[in-house]
Structure formats: C-alpha cells, structure tokens
Amino acid sequence: MEQNQTSLVLRIYLSNTDKYEEGLLYEHIVLKAKEENLSGATVLKGILGYGSSSVIHSYKFWELGEKLPVVIEIIDSEGKVMHFIERIKPTLDSVRYGCLVTTEKISIIHQKRGKKRGLG
C-alpha cells in the first residue's frame, strides 16, 4: 500500500468461541488474509460487548471459559478487500450465532515497513 492512498479497513465482529472446522474462526480468517497477500490483519479482543442477540458478554478474571467479542481488522486497497470479502462470505454465512462485517474508507498517512525476521 502507498502512503496517501485511499484504502479500506475491513472489520469483522465475531465471538472468540466461533469455530471453523476444528479451529477458531478468527484464526482461519487471518490465515486466509495472509494467503490472499493482504497487507495485514489484527485481532482485537473485547472485554465487554453484545450483538444482535442482546446477550452481554464480559471479561471476568475468575472465569476460565469466557465468551468475548473479537474484531478482526484488515487494511488494504479497496479492490483487494472487496475480493477478500467475496472469498470468505460463504464461511461468514455459516457462523451459527451471526457476525457483522463493515468497511470504512481510510487514508494511509504513514507506514513504515519492518525487516522480515529470520528463524535463526
């Protein structure tokens, strides 16, 4: 992505317990974004939230199996983001308790690329 380029931020709102096959849905989506060569993805874990079910889920340090909201954010060019949405739409349609997908136009003001880290 170029600086001063108009891009999209894709936000996918899910639960941290949503599954895809044998794994977690948010991990599956991030790995798919990497496969599609999108610029980057971040999963943000919420501490309090509710969705269309109106059931409030919150973090309580004494609860081990908490169900919490997560947001996946992916930023790239409009074309790449829209293509990615179409590729993962069948997966999102299969989410049992629902999800929310939004996009927002943004301007990339500054981006510093880091060096790739080696294994050694």
Buried (B, 14 or more C-beta within 10 A) or exposed (E): BEEEEEBBBBBBBBBBBBEBEEEBBBEBBBEBBEEBEBBEBEBEEBEEBEBEEEEEBBBEEEEEEBBBBBBBEBBBBEEBBBEBBEEBEEBBEEBEEEBEBEBEEEEBEEEEEEEEEEEE
